[in-house]
Amino acid sequence: MTAVSTSIRVQLTPPVQYVLRIADTCLIHAQRLAEWCGHGPVLEEDIALTNMALDLVGQARALLSHAGRLEGQGFDEDQLAFLRDERQVFNLTLVEQPLRRSSAHAPGGDFADTVLRNFLLATWLKGLWTRLAASSDADLAAIAGKAVKEARYHQQHAGDWVVRLGDGTGESAARLRAALERAWPYTHEMFKRDAVDTAAEAASLGPARDALHADWRREVSAVFGEAGLEVPADTPFMSTGTEGRHSEHMGFILAEMQSLQRQFPGGRW
């Protein structure tokens, strides 16, 4: 029987968890976008989504490597991506929600969900990278300086699609509104301040999440106006992926991502 690699345990200081939150959000978002490879509605968009997933993987790799250096046990990017258990993964819950319909009766999984989510997240990441470029951590600032250029493109590309669908046919507009209803409650987690945020802000490592809200809301509202979308009313719902408590979808994502590394520990091709 093939040995199964055991999980690693990360020592979670506030700087380590702060960096992992961003890394994990990029990684899981990339995993979901990659599911569109070979399934895009048109060839150009199939390639565009795949390229954006690759950008996000590159950002995740750089951040995971840096988190490993900060953490101090010598874990590399592959170990941090493939050998942590679910409760030690800290992505925004929004990115783990399904993007491709698994059955005719499953909610979500619409192309409108993909472009809407990509726009909301790219706008958030652009604001985050912009502020991280002034981080007291020189390595993190360097990662942000490159990533912000990619986030700007992702935001523009997804925003153009949001306007195209919202200002298109009755069917495309209805699908976009339904996608917004599914995604919006999860956006509150993007701006929830906690002790990790406060420590990062105090050390000039990076911004607290609540500091990103005003600019994000302004940019999102401007595109929504062009698309004929109304900003939904806030709800008391709060997701908790950045605390390591995830939705029912996360275990399936990790099982798919981690199975090869766990069956063949340290494998290289």
C-alpha positions as CSV (number, residue, x, y, z in Angstrom):
1,M,0.0,0.0,0.0
2,T,1.3,3.5,-0.9
3,A,2.1,5.6,2.2
4,V,0.0,8.6,2.8
5,S,1.9,11.8,3.7
6,T,1.0,13.1,7.1
7,S,-0.3,16.6,7.7
8,I,1.9,19.5,8.8
9,R,1.1,21.9,11.6
10,V,1.9,25.6,11.2
11,Q,2.9,27.8,14.1
12,L,0.3,30.6,13.6
13,T,1.8,33.9,14.7
14,P,-0.2,36.9,13.5
15,P,2.2,37.7,10.6
16,V,2.1,34.1,9.4
17,Q,-1.6,33.9,9.5
18,Y,-1.9,37.3,7.8
19,V,0.2,36.2,4.8
20,L,-1.5,32.8,4.7
21,R,-4.9,34.4,4.4
22,I,-4.0,36.1,1.2
23,A,-2.0,33.2,-0.1
24,D,-4.9,30.7,0.5
25,T,-7.5,33.0,-1.0
26,C,-5.4,33.3,-4.2
27,L,-4.8,29.6,-4.3
28,I,-8.4,28.4,-3.8
29,H,-9.7,31.1,-6.1
30,A,-7.2,29.8,-8.8
31,Q,-8.4,26.2,-8.2
32,R,-12.0,27.2,-8.9
33,L,-11.1,29.3,-12.0
34,A,-9.0,26.4,-13.3
35,E,-12.2,24.2,-13.4
36,W,-13.3,26.3,-16.4
37,C,-10.3,25.1,-18.5
38,G,-11.8,23.4,-21.6
39,H,-15.3,24.5,-20.6
40,G,-15.3,28.3,-21.3
41,P,-18.3,29.7,-23.3
42,V,-15.9,30.9,-26.0
43,L,-12.3,29.9,-26.7
44,E,-10.8,33.4,-25.9
45,E,-12.6,33.4,-22.5
46,D,-11.5,29.8,-21.8
47,I,-7.8,30.9,-22.2
48,A,-8.4,34.2,-20.3
49,L,-9.8,32.4,-17.2
50,T,-6.9,29.9,-17.3
51,N,-4.3,32.6,-17.5
52,M,-5.9,34.5,-14.6
53,A,-5.8,31.2,-12.6
54,L,-2.1,31.0,-13.4
55,D,-1.5,34.6,-12.2
56,L,-3.2,33.7,-8.9
57,V,-1.2,30.5,-8.5
58,G,2.0,32.6,-9.0
59,Q,0.8,35.0,-6.3
60,A,0.0,32.1,-4.0
61,R,3.4,30.5,-4.6
62,A,5.3,33.6,-3.7
63,L,3.2,34.2,-0.6
64,L,3.4,30.6,0.6
65,S,7.1,30.6,0.2
66,H,7.3,33.8,2.2
67,A,4.9,32.4,4.9
68,G,7.2,29.4,5.2
69,R,10.2,31.7,5.9
70,L,8.2,33.7,8.4
71,E,7.0,30.6,10.2
72,G,10.5,29.1,10.6
73,Q,10.0,25.4,10.4
74,G,11.3,25.2,6.9
75,F,8.1,24.4,5.1
76,D,8.1,25.2,1.4
77,E,5.3,26.3,-0.9
78,D,4.3,22.7,-1.8
79,Q,4.1,21.5,1.8
80,L,2.0,24.5,2.8
81,A,-0.3,24.1,-0.2
82,F,-0.8,20.3,0.0
83,L,-0.1,19.2,3.5
84,R,-2.2,21.5,5.8
85,D,-5.5,20.2,7.1
86,E,-8.7,22.2,6.5
87,R,-8.6,24.0,9.8
88,Q,-5.2,25.5,9.0
89,V,-6.3,26.9,5.7
90,F,-7.5,30.5,5.9
91,N,-9.0,31.6,2.6
92,L,-12.1,33.8,2.2
93,T,-15.1,31.5,2.1
94,L,-16.3,33.1,-1.1
95,V,-13.6,31.5,-3.2
96,E,-14.5,27.9,-2.2
97,Q,-18.1,28.2,-3.4
98,P,-18.7,26.1,-6.6
99,L,-18.2,27.9,-10.0
100,R,-19.3,25.1,-12.4
101,R,-22.6,23.5,-12.1
102,S,-22.3,19.9,-11.0
103,S,-26.0,19.0,-11.7
104,A,-29.0,20.6,-13.4
105,H,-30.5,21.3,-10.0
106,A,-27.5,22.7,-8.1
107,P,-27.5,26.4,-7.4
108,G,-24.6,28.5,-8.8
109,G,-22.2,27.2,-11.2
110,D,-23.2,29.8,-13.8
111,F,-20.7,31.7,-16.0
112,A,-22.3,34.8,-14.4
113,D,-21.2,33.6,-11.0
114,T,-17.6,33.3,-12.3
115,V,-17.3,36.8,-13.8
116,L,-19.2,38.4,-10.9
117,R,-17.0,36.7,-8.3
118,N,-13.9,37.4,-10.2
119,F,-14.8,41.1,-10.3
120,L,-15.5,41.3,-6.6
121,L,-12.3,39.6,-5.7
122,A,-10.1,41.3,-8.2
123,T,-11.3,44.7,-6.9
124,W,-10.6,43.6,-3.3
125,L,-7.1,42.2,-4.2
126,K,-6.2,45.3,-6.2
127,G,-6.9,47.5,-3.1
128,L,-5.0,45.1,-0.9
129,W,-1.9,44.8,-3.2
130,T,-1.8,48.6,-3.6
131,R,-1.5,49.1,0.2
132,L,0.8,46.1,0.6
133,A,3.3,47.7,-1.8
134,A,4.2,50.0,1.2
135,S,4.5,47.1,3.6
136,S,7.3,47.2,6.2
137,D,8.1,43.7,5.0
138,A,10.3,44.2,1.9
139,D,9.5,40.7,0.5
140,L,5.8,41.2,0.8
141,A,6.0,44.7,-0.7
142,A,7.9,43.2,-3.7
143,I,5.2,40.5,-4.2
144,A,2.5,43.2,-4.1
145,G,4.3,45.4,-6.6
146,K,4.0,42.7,-9.2
147,A,0.6,41.3,-8.2
148,V,-1.2,44.7,-8.4
149,K,-0.6,44.8,-12.1
150,E,-2.2,41.5,-12.6
151,A,-5.2,42.4,-10.3
152,R,-5.8,45.5,-12.4
153,Y,-6.2,43.4,-15.5
154,H,-8.4,40.9,-13.7
155,Q,-10.6,43.6,-12.4
156,Q,-11.0,45.3,-15.9
157,H,-11.6,42.0,-17.7
158,A,-14.2,40.8,-15.2
159,G,-15.8,44.2,-14.9
160,D,-16.3,44.4,-18.6
161,W,-18.1,41.1,-18.5
162,V,-20.3,42.2,-15.6
163,V,-21.4,45.3,-17.6
164,R,-21.8,43.1,-20.8
165,L,-24.1,40.6,-19.0
166,G,-26.0,43.2,-16.9
167,D,-26.6,45.4,-19.9
168,G,-27.3,42.6,-22.3
169,T,-30.3,40.4,-22.7
170,G,-33.0,39.8,-20.1
171,E,-31.7,36.3,-19.6
172,S,-28.1,37.5,-19.0
173,A,-29.2,40.2,-16.6
174,A,-31.3,37.8,-14.6
175,R,-28.5,35.4,-14.3
176,L,-26.1,38.1,-13.2
177,R,-28.6,39.3,-10.5
178,A,-28.9,35.7,-9.3
179,A,-25.1,35.4,-9.1
180,L,-24.9,38.6,-7.1
181,E,-27.5,37.3,-4.6
182,R,-25.4,34.2,-4.1
183,A,-22.1,35.9,-3.8
184,W,-22.9,39.1,-1.8
185,P,-23.3,37.7,1.7
186,Y,-19.8,36.2,1.5
187,T,-18.3,39.7,0.8
188,H,-18.7,40.8,4.4
189,E,-15.8,38.6,5.4
190,M,-13.5,40.6,3.2
191,F,-13.8,43.5,5.6
192,K,-14.0,41.9,9.0
193,R,-11.3,43.2,11.4
194,D,-9.8,40.8,14.0
195,A,-6.7,40.5,16.1
196,V,-4.6,39.4,13.1
197,D,-5.6,42.5,11.2
198,T,-4.9,44.7,14.1
199,A,-1.4,43.3,14.6
200,A,-0.6,43.6,10.9
201,E,-1.7,47.2,10.9
202,A,0.2,48.0,14.1
203,A,3.4,46.6,12.6
204,S,2.9,48.3,9.2
205,L,2.9,44.8,7.7
206,G,-0.3,45.5,5.8
207,P,-3.8,47.0,6.1
208,A,-6.6,45.7,8.3
209,R,-9.4,44.4,6.1
210,D,-11.9,47.0,7.2
211,A,-9.6,49.7,5.8
212,L,-10.2,48.3,2.3
213,H,-14.0,48.7,2.4
214,A,-14.6,52.3,1.3
215,D,-12.5,52.1,-1.9
216,W,-13.9,48.7,-2.8
217,R,-17.5,49.7,-2.3
218,R,-16.9,52.8,-4.5
219,E,-15.3,50.9,-7.4
220,V,-17.9,48.1,-7.2
221,S,-20.8,50.5,-7.2
222,A,-19.5,52.3,-10.2
223,V,-19.4,49.1,-12.3
224,F,-22.7,48.0,-10.9
225,G,-24.2,51.3,-12.1
226,E,-23.1,50.6,-15.6
227,A,-24.4,47.0,-15.5
228,G,-27.8,48.1,-14.1
229,L,-27.2,46.2,-10.8
230,E,-28.2,47.5,-7.4
231,V,-25.9,47.0,-4.5
232,P,-27.7,44.4,-2.2
233,A,-28.8,45.2,1.3
234,D,-26.4,44.0,4.0
235,T,-27.3,40.9,6.0
236,P,-26.0,39.7,9.4
237,F,-24.5,36.6,7.8
238,M,-20.7,36.3,8.4
239,S,-18.6,33.5,6.8
240,T,-15.5,32.3,8.7
241,G,-13.0,30.8,6.2
242,T,-10.3,33.2,7.3
243,E,-10.6,31.7,10.8
244,G,-10.2,28.2,9.4
245,R,-13.9,27.3,9.6
246,H,-15.1,26.6,6.1
247,S,-18.2,25.7,4.1
248,E,-19.1,22.1,3.2
249,H,-17.3,22.6,-0.2
250,M,-13.8,23.0,1.2
251,G,-13.0,19.4,2.1
252,F,-13.7,18.3,-1.5
253,I,-11.4,21.0,-2.9
254,L,-8.6,20.0,-0.6
255,A,-9.1,16.3,-1.3
256,E,-8.7,17.0,-5.1
257,M,-5.8,19.3,-4.6
258,Q,-3.9,17.3,-2.1
259,S,-4.5,13.6,-3.1
260,L,-1.4,13.2,-5.3
261,Q,1.1,14.8,-2.9
262,R,-0.3,12.8,0.0
263,Q,-0.1,9.5,-1.9
264,F,3.4,10.2,-3.3
265,P,5.1,12.4,-0.7
266,G,7.7,14.7,-2.1
267,G,7.1,13.5,-5.6
268,R,8.9,15.4,-8.4
269,W,8.2,15.2,-12.1
